[in-house]
Amino acid sequence: MASDAKKYRVQMLGGFSITCGEDMLSDTAGRMQQVWNLIEYLIVYRHKSVPQSRLIDMLWPDESSDNPANALKNLAYRARTLLCKSLPNEKEPFILFRRNSYAWNESLPCEVDIEILETAWRAANASLSELDKLDGYLAAVDIYQGDFLPKSLMEEWTISLRTYYSSIYIDCVTRAFDLLLDHDRATEAVQMCEKAVALEKFTEKMHELLIRAYMAAGDHASALKHYYYVADLF
């Protein structure tokens, strides 16, 4: 099992970064959207090889090129160079090419926040104990830090995934809310819902839950104030 110092932690919710020990690579490092796009896509689908034809269609959906395979090869080279300069990898390549397909190197131990989020959500749903369910939903809520790959909003391949992970978060908040109130933990419900309305500003359900949390905590002034805020917002 890899030590924490050798493990790559990938954040995709609320921003993109790869961290290993004290080393970090994030999408704040310059204007290289296509490089980030390639790295992000390969990590999301890191358990399979991605045909170069699919990558070409994803990266250049509206463009034609005399040699798209060569353009992709150059982009992969830039991505490998960026990764190797920023992160330790003991000479293991981050991106592999085999049989006309590209793949993220699965031999590199990775923890990816979207996978942890989904695992916590599914485990909570499957649990028979109310408190175990609550712990699972709260763990998932803590993992979610915002939209999936927010700097790639215009990339078509991210749209359905962004909706999917947002729906998981909203479901976890909703289920955790009911369980928190059932166990007289209204203050925690308020804290959770305040974060939720900040991350999901235009999701009415999150505002409804926050108002209900304020009421359950006996803070009627904040409930009324937020009601008027939401009425104006929408």
N, C-alpha and C positions, 0 to 999 in steps of 0.2 A: 504494500500500500504506500502511495506517495505521501511524503511529509507535506505539511501545510506550506512550507517554503517552496516546494516544487510543484504545487498545485496552481493551475490557472483558474482564476475566478473571473467569470464573464458577466458583466452587467448589461442588460438590454432594456430594462424597464426604467424609464426616466432619463436615459442616456446610454451611450455605449462606451464600455471600457473593458480592458483585460488587465488583471493584476496578478502578479506572481511575487510574493514576498514584498520587497520594497519597490519593485519595478512596476510601472504602469504605462499602458498605452491607451489613449482615449481619443475620441473623434473630435476633440478640441484642437488637435495637432494639425492645423493647416487645412487647406481646401483640397481635399482628395476624395470627393464623394464616391467616385467609381471604385476606388481602392477599398473604402469602408464598405461599400455595397457588396463587393465580392467577399470580403472577410466575414461580414455579418451573415450573408446567405450561407456560406459554407459551414459556419458554426451552427446556425439554426438547423441545418440538415446534415449535421456532422456524423450521423450514424449510417450514412449512405454515400456512395459516389454520385456526383452530379455530372451528367453528360455535358460536354462543352457546348453542344447545340442549345441546351436549356439555359446555360449561363449567358450565352450570346444573346438569346431572346430576352432574357431578364435585364441584361446590362444595356443593350442597345435596341429597345423595342421598335423604335421608329426610324432607325438608321440602317443604311446598307453600306457594306464595306467590301472592297475587293478581296480582302484577306481577313475576315473576322476572327479566324482561329489564331492568327498571328497577333492581332490586337489583344485577344484574351491572354495569350501567352505573355505578352509584355506587361499586361496588367497584373497577372499572377506573380511575375518577377518583382514588380514594384511592391506588391503586398508582402511577399516573402522578405524582401529587403527591409521594409518598415518593421515587420514583426521581429526579425532577428536583431535589429539595432536597438529595439526598445525592451525586449524581453529575453531572459535567459532560457535556452532550450537545449543545452548540451549537444549541440550539433544535430539535433533531430529536426527535420524539416516540418514546418507548420502546415504547409499545403502540399499535397501529393498529386502527381499526375500519373494516371495509369489507364490504359485501354480507352483513350479518348475521353476520359472523365477526370474531374478534379475532386479532391476530397480533403477535408480537414483531417489531420493526423490523429486518429483515435488513440494512439499509444501515449499521447500527451494527456495527463490527467486533468480534466476540466470539471468545474462546477459552474453551471449556467443558471442564472436566476429564474428564467422562464420555466426550466425543467423542475427546479425546486418548488416554485410556486404551484405548478400543476400537480406535483406529487403530494404536497401538503394538502391541497384541496381535495384530491381524490381519497387520500387517507382519512381525512376528516369526514367525508361523506360516507365512507365505509365503516367508520367506528360505531360501536354499539353504546359507548358511554357518552353521556352528554358533556362531561368535562373534557374527555379526550377529543370530542368533536370541537368544542370551544377552543382548546389549545391548538388544534390543527388549523382552524379558521384564522385565529389570531396570528399564528406563525405565517400563514399565507399573506395576511394583511400587512404584516411588517415587511415582507419581501417586496411588495409592490411599491415602487417609487415613482410611478408615472407611466405615460404612454410607452408602448413598445417602440423602440428606435425613433424617438421624436425628431431627430434630424433627417430621417428618411421618410417623412410624411408623404412626399410626392412619388415615392417608389411604389409601383402598383403591387408588387409582391408582398409588401408589408401591410396592406390595408386589412385583409381578412384576419391576419394574425393580431393586429392591433385591437380589432373588435373582439377577438376571442379572449385575449388576456384581460382586457377591460371587463368583459362579462364575468370571468372567473373572479376578479377582484370584487365586483359589485355583489356577486352571489355570496362571497365569503363575508363581506361586511354585513349584508342583510341577515345571514344565518347567525353570525356572531352576535349581532345586535339583540336578536330575540333571546339568545342564551344568556347574554350578560344581564338583561333585565330580569330574566327568570331567576337569576342568582343574586339579585340585588346589587349589581355592580354598575350602577348608572354612571358614575364618574368615569369609569373606563370606557363606557359606551360613548360618552361625550367626546373624550379624547380621540377615540377611533373615528367618529363621524366628522369631527373637525378636520382631520386629515383627509377623510374621504371627499368632503366638499371642495377641498383645495385641489385635489387630484382629478376629480370628476365634476368640475364646476357646472356643467350643463346637463348633469344627470339628476332629474327632479327627485328620484327616489332617495338619493343621498341627503338632500336638503330636508326631505320629510323625516328621515331617520334622525337627523341632528335636532330638529325641533322637538321630536318625541323624546330624545335623550335629555335635552334641557328640561323638559317637563318632568320626566322621571326623576331627575336630580333636584327638582324643586326650584330650578332657576327660570322662573316664568318671564322675567324681564329679557333674558337672552333669547328665549323662545320667541317672544313677540318681536324683538328686534330683528331676528333672523327671518321671521315670516315676512316682514316688510321688505327686507333686503331681497328675498327671493321673488316677491311680487314685482319689485322693480326690475330685477334681473331678467325675468321672463316676459 
